Amino acid sequence: MDPETQRSIDQSKYLLKQVSEDSNVPRNIRRAAVEAIAILEKEEDSPAIRAQNVISILEEPSLDPNCPRQARTKIWHVSSLLEPIRD
């Protein structure tokens, strides 16, 4: 895996960890963040597959009207970091 891809994945995990640990974020959104981190840590899948799976998982929470603004911004940032990852 190239360093740029690894940096994007690491930064995404960091942002998702912040969302998952924020008690002001609804539980369903924190759960999606934890699930996304687990997918990013799966080494058996290619980086592109992991990135697309995480983007798919985060789509619904990012549209949730109960999602706090700062959490939504972090979720969008994660999606923008992962979108360019290709095999």
C-alpha positions as CSV (number, residue, x, y, z in Angstrom):
1,M,0.0,0.0,0.0
2,D,1.4,3.4,-0.9
3,P,2.1,5.9,1.8
4,E,-0.6,8.4,0.6
5,T,-3.3,5.7,0.9
6,Q,-2.0,4.6,4.3
7,R,-2.1,8.2,5.5
8,S,-5.7,8.7,4.3
9,I,-6.8,5.5,6.1
10,D,-5.0,6.5,9.3
11,Q,-6.5,10.0,9.3
12,S,-9.9,8.5,8.6
13,K,-9.6,6.1,11.6
14,Y,-8.5,9.0,13.8
15,L,-11.6,11.1,12.8
16,L,-13.9,8.2,13.2
17,K,-12.5,7.5,16.6
18,Q,-13.3,11.0,17.6
19,V,-16.9,10.6,16.4
20,S,-17.3,7.2,18.2
21,E,-16.1,8.7,21.5
22,D,-18.2,11.8,21.5
23,S,-21.1,11.4,23.9
24,N,-23.1,14.2,22.1
25,V,-23.3,12.0,19.0
26,P,-26.3,9.6,18.8
27,R,-25.6,6.0,19.5
28,N,-26.5,4.8,16.0
29,I,-23.9,7.2,14.5
30,R,-21.2,6.2,17.0
31,R,-22.0,2.6,16.2
32,A,-21.5,3.3,12.4
33,A,-18.2,5.0,13.2
34,V,-17.0,1.9,15.2
35,E,-18.1,-0.4,12.4
36,A,-16.2,1.8,9.8
37,I,-13.0,1.7,11.9
38,A,-13.2,-2.1,12.0
39,I,-13.6,-2.3,8.3
40,L,-10.6,0.0,7.7
41,E,-8.5,-2.3,10.0
42,K,-9.3,-5.4,7.9
43,E,-6.1,-6.2,6.2
44,E,-7.5,-9.0,4.1
45,D,-9.5,-6.7,1.9
46,S,-7.8,-4.3,-0.6
47,P,-7.7,-0.6,0.4
48,A,-10.2,0.4,-2.3
49,I,-12.8,-2.2,-1.1
50,R,-12.4,-1.1,2.5
51,A,-12.7,2.6,1.5
52,Q,-15.8,2.0,-0.6
53,N,-17.4,-0.1,2.2
54,V,-16.8,2.7,4.7
55,I,-18.2,5.4,2.4
56,S,-21.3,3.2,2.0
57,I,-21.7,2.7,5.8
58,L,-21.3,6.4,6.5
59,E,-23.7,7.7,3.9
60,E,-26.8,7.2,6.1
61,P,-25.4,8.7,9.3
62,S,-24.2,11.7,7.4
63,L,-27.8,12.4,6.3
64,D,-29.3,11.8,9.8
65,P,-31.0,15.0,11.0
66,N,-29.9,14.1,14.6
67,C,-26.3,14.1,13.7
68,P,-24.5,17.0,15.3
69,R,-22.8,19.4,12.9
70,Q,-19.2,18.7,14.0
71,A,-19.8,14.9,13.6
72,R,-21.3,15.4,10.2
73,T,-18.4,17.5,9.1
74,K,-15.9,14.8,10.3
75,I,-17.9,12.1,8.4
76,W,-17.8,14.1,5.2
77,H,-14.1,14.6,5.7
78,V,-13.6,10.9,6.1
79,S,-15.6,10.3,2.9
80,S,-13.5,12.9,1.0
81,L,-10.3,11.3,2.2
82,L,-11.4,7.8,1.2
83,E,-13.0,8.6,-2.2
84,P,-9.7,8.8,-4.2
85,I,-8.4,5.4,-3.0
86,R,-8.3,3.0,-5.9
87,D,-6.6,-0.4,-6.5
